[in-house]
């Protein structure tokens, strides 16, 4: 087998592995958005070693890309559940704001 075929075959394996790890997310709406928010996190050394191995193998360009891909995969695989969680969190936020407003008004009436 020629070196060129071996190289393209190896690249094909990397691409397939990358697609598997990304869960073929490129078509999902949640992933098609540009990554514009940075999130800092602490992780165990064992996890960072795995991320570094994936970067070393050129499956991902960086630790950040690897973490982002795994988080996106986890959420997009259960998107209906996470949409419901997001909706409920928004409802809780509205209720909390309303309760704070009522509490403020109650204290204002007491001071009169």
KEPASE-307005 format. One record per residue: x negated, z negated, y of N, C-alpha, C in turn; residue number from 0; residue in one letter. Coordinates in steps of 0.2 Angstrom, whole numbers. Layout:
! residues N
<node><n_x>X</n_x><n_z>Z</n_z><n_y>Y</n_y><ca_x>X</ca_x><ca_z>Z</ca_z><ca_y>Y</ca_y><c_x>X</c_x><c_z>Z</c_z><c_y>Y</c_y><seq>NUM</seq><type>A</type></node>
...
! end
This chain:
! residues 112
<node><n_x>-4</n_x><n_z>0</n_z><n_y>-6</n_y><ca_x>0</ca_x><ca_z>0</ca_z><ca_y>0</ca_y><c_x>-5</c_x><c_z>0</c_z><c_y>6</c_y><seq>0</seq><type>X</type></node>
<node><n_x>-3</n_x><n_z>4</n_z><n_y>11</n_y><ca_x>-7</ca_x><ca_z>5</ca_z><ca_y>17</ca_y><c_x>-6</c_x><c_z>-2</c_z><c_y>21</c_y><seq>1</seq><type>X</type></node>
<node><n_x>-12</n_x><n_z>-3</n_z><n_y>25</n_y><ca_x>-12</ca_x><ca_z>-9</ca_z><ca_y>30</ca_y><c_x>-6</c_x><c_z>-8</c_z><c_y>35</c_y><seq>2</seq><type>X</type></node>
<node><n_x>-4</n_x><n_z>-2</n_z><n_y>37</n_y><ca_x>2</ca_x><ca_z>-1</ca_z><ca_y>42</ca_y><c_x>8</c_x><c_z>-4</c_z><c_y>39</c_y><seq>3</seq><type>X</type></node>
<node><n_x>9</n_x><n_z>-2</n_z><n_y>32</n_y><ca_x>15</ca_x><ca_z>-3</ca_z><ca_y>29</ca_y><c_x>16</c_x><c_z>-11</c_z><c_y>27</c_y><seq>4</seq><type>X</type></node>
<node><n_x>10</n_x><n_z>-14</n_z><n_y>26</n_y><ca_x>10</ca_x><ca_z>-21</ca_z><ca_y>24</ca_y><c_x>11</c_x><c_z>-25</c_z><c_y>31</c_y><seq>5</seq><type>X</type></node>
<node><n_x>9</n_x><n_z>-22</n_z><n_y>36</n_y><ca_x>10</ca_x><ca_z>-25</ca_z><ca_y>43</ca_y><c_x>17</c_x><c_z>-25</c_z><c_y>45</c_y><seq>6</seq><type>X</type></node>
<node><n_x>20</n_x><n_z>-19</n_z><n_y>44</n_y><ca_x>27</ca_x><ca_z>-18</ca_z><ca_y>46</ca_y><c_x>32</c_x><c_z>-22</c_z><c_y>41</c_y><seq>7</seq><type>X</type></node>
<node><n_x>30</n_x><n_z>-23</n_z><n_y>35</n_y><ca_x>33</ca_x><ca_z>-27</ca_z><ca_y>30</ca_y><c_x>33</c_x><c_z>-34</c_z><c_y>32</c_y><seq>8</seq><type>X</type></node>
<node><n_x>27</n_x><n_z>-36</n_z><n_y>34</n_y><ca_x>27</ca_x><ca_z>-43</ca_z><ca_y>36</ca_y><c_x>31</c_x><c_z>-45</c_z><c_y>42</c_y><seq>9</seq><type>X</type></node>
<node><n_x>31</n_x><n_z>-40</n_z><n_y>47</n_y><ca_x>35</ca_x><ca_z>-41</ca_z><ca_y>53</ca_y><c_x>42</c_x><c_z>-41</c_z><c_y>51</c_y><seq>10</seq><type>X</type></node>
<node><n_x>44</n_x><n_z>-37</n_z><n_y>46</n_y><ca_x>51</ca_x><ca_z>-37</ca_z><ca_y>44</ca_y><c_x>53</c_x><c_z>-44</c_z><c_y>41</c_y><seq>11</seq><type>X</type></node>
<node><n_x>48</n_x><n_z>-47</n_z><n_y>37</n_y><ca_x>50</ca_x><ca_z>-53</ca_z><ca_y>34</ca_y><c_x>50</c_x><c_z>-59</c_z><c_y>40</c_y><seq>12</seq><type>X</type></node>
<node><n_x>46</n_x><n_z>-58</n_z><n_y>45</n_y><ca_x>46</ca_x><ca_z>-63</ca_z><ca_y>50</ca_y><c_x>53</c_x><c_z>-62</c_z><c_y>54</c_y><seq>13</seq><type>X</type></node>
<node><n_x>55</n_x><n_z>-56</n_z><n_y>55</n_y><ca_x>61</ca_x><ca_z>-55</ca_z><ca_y>59</ca_y><c_x>67</c_x><c_z>-57</c_z><c_y>55</c_y><seq>14</seq><type>X</type></node>
<node><n_x>67</n_x><n_z>-56</n_z><n_y>48</n_y><ca_x>72</ca_x><ca_z>-59</ca_z><ca_y>44</ca_y><c_x>72</c_x><c_z>-66</c_z><c_y>44</c_y><seq>15</seq><type>X</type></node>
<node><n_x>67</n_x><n_z>-69</n_z><n_y>44</n_y><ca_x>66</ca_x><ca_z>-77</ca_z><ca_y>44</ca_y><c_x>69</c_x><c_z>-79</c_z><c_y>51</c_y><seq>16</seq><type>X</type></node>
<node><n_x>66</n_x><n_z>-76</n_z><n_y>56</n_y><ca_x>69</ca_x><ca_z>-78</ca_z><ca_y>63</ca_y><c_x>76</c_x><c_z>-78</c_z><c_y>63</c_y><seq>17</seq><type>X</type></node>
<node><n_x>79</n_x><n_z>-72</n_z><n_y>61</n_y><ca_x>86</ca_x><ca_z>-71</ca_z><ca_y>61</ca_y><c_x>90</c_x><c_z>-77</c_z><c_y>57</c_y><seq>18</seq><type>X</type></node>
<node><n_x>87</n_x><n_z>-78</n_z><n_y>51</n_y><ca_x>90</ca_x><ca_z>-84</ca_z><ca_y>47</ca_y><c_x>90</c_x><c_z>-90</c_z><c_y>51</c_y><seq>19</seq><type>X</type></node>
<node><n_x>84</n_x><n_z>-92</n_z><n_y>54</n_y><ca_x>83</ca_x><ca_z>-98</ca_z><ca_y>58</ca_y><c_x>88</c_x><c_z>-98</c_z><c_y>64</c_y><seq>20</seq><type>X</type></node>
<node><n_x>88</n_x><n_z>-93</n_z><n_y>67</n_y><ca_x>93</ca_x><ca_z>-92</ca_z><ca_y>73</ca_y><c_x>100</c_x><c_z>-92</c_z><c_y>71</c_y><seq>21</seq><type>X</type></node>
<node><n_x>101</n_x><n_z>-91</n_z><n_y>64</n_y><ca_x>108</ca_x><ca_z>-91</ca_z><ca_y>62</ca_y><c_x>112</c_x><c_z>-84</c_z><c_y>65</c_y><seq>22</seq><type>X</type></node>
<node><n_x>108</n_x><n_z>-79</n_z><n_y>66</n_y><ca_x>111</ca_x><ca_z>-73</ca_z><ca_y>69</ca_y><c_x>115</c_x><c_z>-75</c_z><c_y>75</c_y><seq>23</seq><type>X</type></node>
<node><n_x>113</n_x><n_z>-79</n_z><n_y>79</n_y><ca_x>117</ca_x><ca_z>-81</ca_z><ca_y>85</ca_y><c_x>117</c_x><c_z>-76</c_z><c_y>91</c_y><seq>24</seq><type>X</type></node>
<node><n_x>113</n_x><n_z>-71</n_z><n_y>91</n_y><ca_x>113</ca_x><ca_z>-67</ca_z><ca_y>97</ca_y><c_x>119</c_x><c_z>-64</c_z><c_y>99</c_y><seq>25</seq><type>X</type></node>
<node><n_x>124</n_x><n_z>-63</n_z><n_y>94</n_y><ca_x>131</ca_x><ca_z>-60</ca_z><ca_y>96</ca_y><c_x>136</c_x><c_z>-65</c_z><c_y>98</c_y><seq>26</seq><type>X</type></node>
<node><n_x>134</n_x><n_z>-72</n_z><n_y>97</n_y><ca_x>139</ca_x><ca_z>-77</ca_z><ca_y>99</ca_y><c_x>139</c_x><c_z>-78</c_z><c_y>107</c_y><seq>27</seq><type>X</type></node>
<node><n_x>145</n_x><n_z>-79</n_z><n_y>110</n_y><ca_x>145</ca_x><ca_z>-80</ca_z><ca_y>117</ca_y><c_x>141</c_x><c_z>-86</c_z><c_y>120</c_y><seq>28</seq><type>X</type></node>
<node><n_x>141</n_x><n_z>-91</n_z><n_y>116</n_y><ca_x>137</ca_x><ca_z>-97</ca_z><ca_y>118</ca_y><c_x>130</c_x><c_z>-96</c_z><c_y>119</c_y><seq>29</seq><type>X</type></node>
<node><n_x>127</n_x><n_z>-92</n_z><n_y>115</n_y><ca_x>120</ca_x><ca_z>-90</ca_z><ca_y>115</ca_y><c_x>118</c_x><c_z>-85</c_z><c_y>119</c_y><seq>30</seq><type>X</type></node>
<node><n_x>123</n_x><n_z>-80</n_z><n_y>121</n_y><ca_x>121</ca_x><ca_z>-74</ca_z><ca_y>125</ca_y><c_x>120</c_x><c_z>-76</c_z><c_y>132</c_y><seq>31</seq><type>X</type></node>
<node><n_x>122</n_x><n_z>-82</n_z><n_y>134</n_y><ca_x>121</ca_x><ca_z>-84</ca_z><ca_y>141</ca_y><c_x>113</c_x><c_z>-86</c_z><c_y>142</c_y><seq>32</seq><type>X</type></node>
<node><n_x>111</n_x><n_z>-84</n_z><n_y>148</n_y><ca_x>104</ca_x><ca_z>-86</ca_z><ca_y>150</ca_y><c_x>103</c_x><c_z>-93</c_z><c_y>150</c_y><seq>33</seq><type>X</type></node>
<node><n_x>97</n_x><n_z>-95</n_z><n_y>147</n_y><ca_x>95</ca_x><ca_z>-102</ca_z><ca_y>147</ca_y><c_x>92</c_x><c_z>-104</c_z><c_y>154</c_y><seq>34</seq><type>X</type></node>
<node><n_x>96</n_x><n_z>-108</n_z><n_y>157</n_y><ca_x>94</ca_x><ca_z>-110</ca_z><ca_y>164</ca_y><c_x>94</c_x><c_z>-117</c_z><c_y>166</c_y><seq>35</seq><type>X</type></node>
<node><n_x>95</n_x><n_z>-121</n_z><n_y>161</n_y><ca_x>95</ca_x><ca_z>-129</ca_z><ca_y>162</ca_y><c_x>90</c_x><c_z>-131</c_z><c_y>157</c_y><seq>36</seq><type>X</type></node>
<node><n_x>85</n_x><n_z>-135</n_z><n_y>160</n_y><ca_x>80</ca_x><ca_z>-138</ca_z><ca_y>156</ca_y><c_x>82</c_x><c_z>-145</c_z><c_y>154</c_y><seq>37</seq><type>X</type></node>
<node><n_x>81</n_x><n_z>-147</n_z><n_y>148</n_y><ca_x>82</ca_x><ca_z>-154</ca_z><ca_y>145</ca_y><c_x>76</c_x><c_z>-157</c_z><c_y>142</c_y><seq>38</seq><type>X</type></node>
<node><n_x>74</n_x><n_z>-163</n_z><n_y>144</n_y><ca_x>69</ca_x><ca_z>-166</ca_z><ca_y>141</ca_y><c_x>71</c_x><c_z>-171</c_z><c_y>136</c_y><seq>39</seq><type>X</type></node>
<node><n_x>67</n_x><n_z>-171</n_z><n_y>130</n_y><ca_x>69</ca_x><ca_z>-175</ca_z><ca_y>125</ca_y><c_x>63</c_x><c_z>-178</c_z><c_y>121</c_y><seq>40</seq><type>X</type></node>
<node><n_x>64</n_x><n_z>-183</n_z><n_y>118</n_y><ca_x>58</ca_x><ca_z>-186</ca_z><ca_y>114</ca_y><c_x>60</c_x><c_z>-185</c_z><c_y>107</c_y><seq>41</seq><type>X</type></node>
<node><n_x>55</n_x><n_z>-183</n_z><n_y>103</n_y><ca_x>56</ca_x><ca_z>-182</ca_z><ca_y>96</ca_y><c_x>51</c_x><c_z>-186</c_z><c_y>92</c_y><seq>42</seq><type>X</type></node>
<node><n_x>52</n_x><n_z>-187</n_z><n_y>85</n_y><ca_x>47</ca_x><ca_z>-190</ca_z><ca_y>81</ca_y><c_x>41</c_x><c_z>-185</c_z><c_y>80</c_y><seq>43</seq><type>X</type></node>
<node><n_x>36</n_x><n_z>-187</n_z><n_y>78</n_y><ca_x>30</ca_x><ca_z>-183</ca_z><ca_y>77</ca_y><c_x>31</c_x><c_z>-178</c_z><c_y>71</c_y><seq>44</seq><type>X</type></node>
<node><n_x>35</n_x><n_z>-181</n_z><n_y>66</n_y><ca_x>36</ca_x><ca_z>-176</ca_z><ca_y>60</ca_y><c_x>40</c_x><c_z>-170</c_z><c_y>62</c_y><seq>45</seq><type>X</type></node>
<node><n_x>45</n_x><n_z>-171</n_z><n_y>67</n_y><ca_x>49</ca_x><ca_z>-165</ca_z><ca_y>69</ca_y><c_x>45</c_x><c_z>-161</c_z><c_y>73</c_y><seq>46</seq><type>X</type></node>
<node><n_x>40</n_x><n_z>-164</n_z><n_y>78</n_y><ca_x>36</ca_x><ca_z>-159</ca_z><ca_y>82</ca_y><c_x>31</c_x><c_z>-155</c_z><c_y>78</c_y><seq>47</seq><type>X</type></node>
<node><n_x>29</n_x><n_z>-158</n_z><n_y>72</n_y><ca_x>24</ca_x><ca_z>-155</ca_z><ca_y>68</ca_y><c_x>28</c_x><c_z>-149</c_z><c_y>65</c_y><seq>48</seq><type>X</type></node>
<node><n_x>34</n_x><n_z>-149</n_z><n_y>63</n_y><ca_x>38</ca_x><ca_z>-144</ca_z><ca_y>60</ca_y><c_x>39</c_x><c_z>-138</c_z><c_y>66</c_y><seq>49</seq><type>X</type></node>
<node><n_x>41</n_x><n_z>-141</n_z><n_y>72</n_y><ca_x>41</ca_x><ca_z>-136</ca_z><ca_y>77</ca_y><c_x>35</c_x><c_z>-132</c_z><c_y>79</c_y><seq>50</seq><type>X</type></node>
<node><n_x>29</n_x><n_z>-136</n_z><n_y>79</n_y><ca_x>23</ca_x><ca_z>-133</ca_z><ca_y>80</ca_y><c_x>21</c_x><c_z>-128</c_z><c_y>74</c_y><seq>51</seq><type>X</type></node>
<node><n_x>23</n_x><n_z>-129</n_z><n_y>68</n_y><ca_x>22</ca_x><ca_z>-124</ca_z><ca_y>62</ca_y><c_x>26</c_x><c_z>-118</c_z><c_y>64</c_y><seq>52</seq><type>X</type></node>
<node><n_x>32</n_x><n_z>-119</n_z><n_y>66</n_y><ca_x>36</ca_x><ca_z>-113</ca_z><ca_y>67</ca_y><c_x>33</c_x><c_z>-109</c_z><c_y>73</c_y><seq>53</seq><type>X</type></node>
<node><n_x>30</n_x><n_z>-112</n_z><n_y>78</n_y><ca_x>27</ca_x><ca_z>-108</ca_z><ca_y>83</ca_y><c_x>21</c_x><c_z>-105</c_z><c_y>81</c_y><seq>54</seq><type>X</type></node>
<node><n_x>17</n_x><n_z>-109</n_z><n_y>77</n_y><ca_x>11</ca_x><ca_z>-106</ca_z><ca_y>74</ca_y><c_x>12</c_x><c_z>-100</c_z><c_y>70</c_y><seq>55</seq><type>X</type></node>
<node><n_x>17</n_x><n_z>-100</n_z><n_y>66</n_y><ca_x>19</ca_x><ca_z>-94</ca_z><ca_y>62</ca_y><c_x>22</c_x><c_z>-88</c_z><c_y>66</c_y><seq>56</seq><type>X</type></node>
<node><n_x>23</n_x><n_z>-89</n_z><n_y>73</n_y><ca_x>26</ca_x><ca_z>-85</ca_z><ca_y>78</ca_y><c_x>33</c_x><c_z>-83</c_z><c_y>76</c_y><seq>57</seq><type>X</type></node>
<node><n_x>37</n_x><n_z>-88</n_z><n_y>73</n_y><ca_x>44</ca_x><ca_z>-87</ca_z><ca_y>72</ca_y><c_x>47</c_x><c_z>-89</c_z><c_y>79</c_y><seq>58</seq><type>X</type></node>
<node><n_x>45</n_x><n_z>-93</n_z><n_y>82</n_y><ca_x>47</ca_x><ca_z>-95</ca_z><ca_y>89</ca_y><c_x>41</c_x><c_z>-95</c_z><c_y>94</c_y><seq>59</seq><type>X</type></node>
<node><n_x>43</n_x><n_z>-93</n_z><n_y>100</n_y><ca_x>38</ca_x><ca_z>-93</ca_z><ca_y>105</ca_y><c_x>35</c_x><c_z>-99</c_z><c_y>108</c_y><seq>60</seq><type>X</type></node>
<node><n_x>39</n_x><n_z>-104</n_z><n_y>107</n_y><ca_x>38</ca_x><ca_z>-111</ca_z><ca_y>110</ca_y><c_x>42</c_x><c_z>-116</c_z><c_y>106</c_y><seq>61</seq><type>X</type></node>
<node><n_x>40</n_x><n_z>-123</n_z><n_y>107</n_y><ca_x>44</ca_x><ca_z>-128</ca_z><ca_y>104</ca_y><c_x>51</c_x><c_z>-128</c_z><c_y>107</c_y><seq>62</seq><type>X</type></node>
<node><n_x>51</n_x><n_z>-127</n_z><n_y>114</n_y><ca_x>57</ca_x><ca_z>-127</ca_z><ca_y>118</ca_y><c_x>62</c_x><c_z>-121</c_z><c_y>115</c_y><seq>63</seq><type>X</type></node>
<node><n_x>59</n_x><n_z>-115</n_z><n_y>113</n_y><ca_x>64</ca_x><ca_z>-110</ca_z><ca_y>110</ca_y><c_x>66</c_x><c_z>-112</c_z><c_y>104</c_y><seq>64</seq><type>X</type></node>
<node><n_x>62</n_x><n_z>-115</n_z><n_y>100</n_y><ca_x>64</ca_x><ca_z>-118</ca_z><ca_y>93</ca_y><c_x>70</c_x><c_z>-123</c_z><c_y>93</c_y><seq>65</seq><type>X</type></node>
<node><n_x>69</n_x><n_z>-128</n_z><n_y>98</n_y><ca_x>74</ca_x><ca_z>-133</ca_z><ca_y>98</ca_y><c_x>80</c_x><c_z>-130</c_z><c_y>101</c_y><seq>66</seq><type>X</type></node>
<node><n_x>80</n_x><n_z>-126</n_z><n_y>106</n_y><ca_x>86</ca_x><ca_z>-123</ca_z><ca_y>109</ca_y><c_x>89</c_x><c_z>-119</c_z><c_y>103</c_y><seq>67</seq><type>X</type></node>
<node><n_x>86</n_x><n_z>-115</n_z><n_y>99</n_y><ca_x>89</ca_x><ca_z>-111</ca_z><ca_y>94</ca_y><c_x>93</c_x><c_z>-116</c_z><c_y>89</c_y><seq>68</seq><type>X</type></node>
<node><n_x>90</n_x><n_z>-121</n_z><n_y>87</n_y><ca_x>93</ca_x><ca_z>-126</ca_z><ca_y>82</ca_y><c_x>99</c_x><c_z>-129</c_z><c_y>85</c_y><seq>69</seq><type>X</type></node>
<node><n_x>98</n_x><n_z>-131</n_z><n_y>91</n_y><ca_x>104</ca_x><ca_z>-135</ca_z><ca_y>95</ca_y><c_x>110</c_x><c_z>-129</c_z><c_y>95</c_y><seq>70</seq><type>X</type></node>
<node><n_x>108</n_x><n_z>-123</n_z><n_y>98</n_y><ca_x>113</ca_x><ca_z>-118</ca_z><ca_y>98</ca_y><c_x>117</c_x><c_z>-117</c_z><c_y>92</c_y><seq>71</seq><type>X</type></node>
<node><n_x>113</n_x><n_z>-116</n_z><n_y>86</n_y><ca_x>115</ca_x><ca_z>-115</ca_z><ca_y>80</ca_y><c_x>120</c_x><c_z>-121</c_z><c_y>78</c_y><seq>72</seq><type>X</type></node>
<node><n_x>118</n_x><n_z>-127</n_z><n_y>79</n_y><ca_x>122</ca_x><ca_z>-133</ca_z><ca_y>76</ca_y><c_x>129</c_x><c_z>-133</c_z><c_y>80</c_y><seq>73</seq><type>X</type></node>
<node><n_x>129</n_x><n_z>-131</n_z><n_y>87</n_y><ca_x>135</ca_x><ca_z>-131</ca_z><ca_y>91</ca_y><c_x>139</c_x><c_z>-125</c_z><c_y>89</c_y><seq>74</seq><type>X</type></node>
<node><n_x>136</n_x><n_z>-119</n_z><n_y>89</n_y><ca_x>140</ca_x><ca_z>-113</ca_z><ca_y>88</ca_y><c_x>143</c_x><c_z>-113</c_z><c_y>81</c_y><seq>75</seq><type>X</type></node>
<node><n_x>140</n_x><n_z>-116</n_z><n_y>76</n_y><ca_x>143</ca_x><ca_z>-116</ca_z><ca_y>69</ca_y><c_x>149</c_x><c_z>-121</c_z><c_y>69</c_y><seq>76</seq><type>X</type></node>
<node><n_x>150</n_x><n_z>-125</n_z><n_y>74</n_y><ca_x>156</ca_x><ca_z>-129</ca_z><ca_y>74</ca_y><c_x>159</c_x><c_z>-129</c_z><c_y>81</c_y><seq>77</seq><type>X</type></node>
<node><n_x>160</n_x><n_z>-123</n_z><n_y>84</n_y><ca_x>162</ca_x><ca_z>-122</ca_z><ca_y>91</ca_y><c_x>169</c_x><c_z>-125</c_z><c_y>92</c_y><seq>78</seq><type>X</type></node>
<node><n_x>173</n_x><n_z>-124</n_z><n_y>88</n_y><ca_x>180</ca_x><ca_z>-126</ca_z><ca_y>89</ca_y><c_x>180</c_x><c_z>-134</c_z><c_y>90</c_y><seq>79</seq><type>X</type></node>
<node><n_x>177</n_x><n_z>-137</n_z><n_y>86</n_y><ca_x>176</ca_x><ca_z>-144</ca_z><ca_y>86</ca_y><c_x>173</c_x><c_z>-147</c_z><c_y>93</c_y><seq>80</seq><type>X</type></node>
<node><n_x>167</n_x><n_z>-143</n_z><n_y>95</n_y><ca_x>164</ca_x><ca_z>-145</ca_z><ca_y>101</ca_y><c_x>168</c_x><c_z>-143</c_z><c_y>107</c_y><seq>81</seq><type>X</type></node>
<node><n_x>172</n_x><n_z>-138</n_z><n_y>107</n_y><ca_x>177</ca_x><ca_z>-136</ca_z><ca_y>112</ca_y><c_x>182</c_x><c_z>-142</c_z><c_y>113</c_y><seq>82</seq><type>X</type></node>
<node><n_x>184</n_x><n_z>-144</n_z><n_y>108</n_y><ca_x>189</ca_x><ca_z>-150</ca_z><ca_y>108</ca_y><c_x>186</c_x><c_z>-156</c_z><c_y>111</c_y><seq>83</seq><type>X</type></node>
<node><n_x>180</n_x><n_z>-158</n_z><n_y>109</n_y><ca_x>176</ca_x><ca_z>-163</ca_z><ca_y>111</ca_y><c_x>175</c_x><c_z>-163</c_z><c_y>119</c_y><seq>84</seq><type>X</type></node>
<node><n_x>173</n_x><n_z>-157</n_z><n_y>121</n_y><ca_x>172</ca_x><ca_z>-155</ca_z><ca_y>128</ca_y><c_x>179</c_x><c_z>-156</c_z><c_y>132</c_y><seq>85</seq><type>X</type></node>
<node><n_x>184</n_x><n_z>-154</n_z><n_y>129</n_y><ca_x>191</ca_x><ca_z>-155</ca_z><ca_y>133</ca_y><c_x>193</c_x><c_z>-162</c_z><c_y>133</c_y><seq>86</seq><type>X</type></node>
<node><n_x>192</n_x><n_z>-166</n_z><n_y>128</n_y><ca_x>193</ca_x><ca_z>-173</ca_z><ca_y>128</ca_y><c_x>189</c_x><c_z>-177</c_z><c_y>133</c_y><seq>87</seq><type>X</type></node>
<node><n_x>183</n_x><n_z>-175</n_z><n_y>133</n_y><ca_x>178</ca_x><ca_z>-178</ca_z><ca_y>138</ca_y><c_x>180</c_x><c_z>-176</c_z><c_y>145</c_y><seq>88</seq><type>X</type></node>
<node><n_x>183</n_x><n_z>-170</n_z><n_y>146</n_y><ca_x>185</ca_x><ca_z>-169</ca_z><ca_y>153</ca_y><c_x>191</c_x><c_z>-173</c_z><c_y>155</c_y><seq>89</seq><type>X</type></node>
<node><n_x>196</n_x><n_z>-174</n_z><n_y>150</n_y><ca_x>202</ca_x><ca_z>-178</ca_z><ca_y>151</ca_y><c_x>200</c_x><c_z>-185</c_z><c_y>152</c_y><seq>90</seq><type>X</type></node>
<node><n_x>195</n_x><n_z>-188</n_z><n_y>148</n_y><ca_x>193</ca_x><ca_z>-195</ca_z><ca_y>150</ca_y><c_x>190</c_x><c_z>-195</c_z><c_y>157</c_y><seq>91</seq><type>X</type></node>
<node><n_x>186</n_x><n_z>-190</n_z><n_y>159</n_y><ca_x>183</ca_x><ca_z>-190</ca_z><ca_y>166</ca_y><c_x>189</c_x><c_z>-191</c_z><c_y>171</c_y><seq>92</seq><type>X</type></node>
<node><n_x>194</n_x><n_z>-187</n_z><n_y>170</n_y><ca_x>200</ca_x><ca_z>-187</ca_z><ca_y>175</ca_y><c_x>203</c_x><c_z>-193</c_z><c_y>175</c_y><seq>93</seq><type>X</type></node>
<node><n_x>205</n_x><n_z>-196</n_z><n_y>169</n_y><ca_x>208</ca_x><ca_z>-203</ca_z><ca_y>168</ca_y><c_x>204</c_x><c_z>-208</c_z><c_y>171</c_y><seq>94</seq><type>X</type></node>
<node><n_x>197</n_x><n_z>-208</n_z><n_y>170</n_y><ca_x>193</ca_x><ca_z>-213</ca_z><ca_y>173</ca_y><c_x>193</c_x><c_z>-212</c_z><c_y>181</c_y><seq>95</seq><type>X</type></node>
<node><n_x>193</n_x><n_z>-206</n_z><n_y>184</n_y><ca_x>193</ca_x><ca_z>-205</ca_z><ca_y>191</ca_y><c_x>199</c_x><c_z>-208</c_z><c_y>194</c_y><seq>96</seq><type>X</type></node>
<node><n_x>205</n_x><n_z>-207</n_z><n_y>190</n_y><ca_x>211</ca_x><ca_z>-209</ca_z><ca_y>192</ca_y><c_x>212</c_x><c_z>-217</c_z><c_y>192</c_y><seq>97</seq><type>X</type></node>
<node><n_x>209</n_x><n_z>-220</n_z><n_y>187</n_y><ca_x>209</ca_x><ca_z>-227</ca_z><ca_y>186</ca_y><c_x>205</c_x><c_z>-230</c_z><c_y>192</c_y><seq>98</seq><type>X</type></node>
<node><n_x>199</n_x><n_z>-227</n_z><n_y>194</n_y><ca_x>195</ca_x><ca_z>-230</ca_z><ca_y>199</ca_y><c_x>199</c_x><c_z>-229</c_z><c_y>206</c_y><seq>99</seq><type>X</type></node>
<node><n_x>202</n_x><n_z>-224</n_z><n_y>207</n_y><ca_x>206</ca_x><ca_z>-223</ca_z><ca_y>213</ca_y><c_x>211</c_x><c_z>-228</c_z><c_y>213</c_y><seq>100</seq><type>X</type></node>
<node><n_x>215</n_x><n_z>-230</n_z><n_y>208</n_y><ca_x>220</ca_x><ca_z>-235</ca_z><ca_y>208</ca_y><c_x>217</c_x><c_z>-242</c_z><c_y>209</c_y><seq>101</seq><type>X</type></node>
<node><n_x>212</n_x><n_z>-243</n_z><n_y>206</n_y><ca_x>208</ca_x><ca_z>-249</ca_z><ca_y>207</ca_y><c_x>206</c_x><c_z>-250</c_z><c_y>214</c_y><seq>102</seq><type>X</type></node>
<node><n_x>203</n_x><n_z>-245</n_z><n_y>217</n_y><ca_x>201</ca_x><ca_z>-245</ca_z><ca_y>224</ca_y><c_x>207</c_x><c_z>-247</c_z><c_y>229</c_y><seq>103</seq><type>X</type></node>
<node><n_x>213</n_x><n_z>-243</n_z><n_y>227</n_y><ca_x>219</ca_x><ca_z>-244</ca_z><ca_y>231</ca_y><c_x>222</c_x><c_z>-251</c_z><c_y>230</c_y><seq>104</seq><type>X</type></node>
<node><n_x>221</n_x><n_z>-254</n_z><n_y>225</n_y><ca_x>224</ca_x><ca_z>-261</ca_z><ca_y>223</ca_y><c_x>220</c_x><c_z>-266</c_z><c_y>227</c_y><seq>105</seq><type>X</type></node>
<node><n_x>213</n_x><n_z>-265</n_z><n_y>228</n_y><ca_x>209</ca_x><ca_z>-269</ca_z><ca_y>232</ca_y><c_x>210</c_x><c_z>-269</c_z><c_y>239</c_y><seq>106</seq><type>X</type></node>
<node><n_x>212</n_x><n_z>-262</n_z><n_y>241</n_y><ca_x>213</ca_x><ca_z>-261</ca_z><ca_y>248</ca_y><c_x>219</c_x><c_z>-265</c_z><c_y>250</c_y><seq>107</seq><type>X</type></node>
<node><n_x>225</n_x><n_z>-265</n_z><n_y>246</n_y><ca_x>231</ca_x><ca_z>-268</ca_z><ca_y>248</ca_y><c_x>230</c_x><c_z>-276</c_z><c_y>248</c_y><seq>108</seq><type>X</type></node>
<node><n_x>226</n_x><n_z>-278</n_z><n_y>244</n_y><ca_x>225</ca_x><ca_z>-286</ca_z><ca_y>244</ca_y><c_x>221</c_x><c_z>-288</c_z><c_y>250</c_y><seq>109</seq><type>X</type></node>
<node><n_x>217</n_x><n_z>-284</n_z><n_y>253</n_y><ca_x>213</ca_x><ca_z>-286</ca_z><ca_y>259</ca_y><c_x>218</c_x><c_z>-286</c_z><c_y>265</c_y><seq>110</seq><type>X</type></node>
<node><n_x>224</n_x><n_z>-283</n_z><n_y>265</n_y><ca_x>228</ca_x><ca_z>-282</ca_z><ca_y>271</ca_y><c_x>232</c_x><c_z>-288</c_z><c_y>272</c_y><seq>111</seq><type>X</type></node>
! end
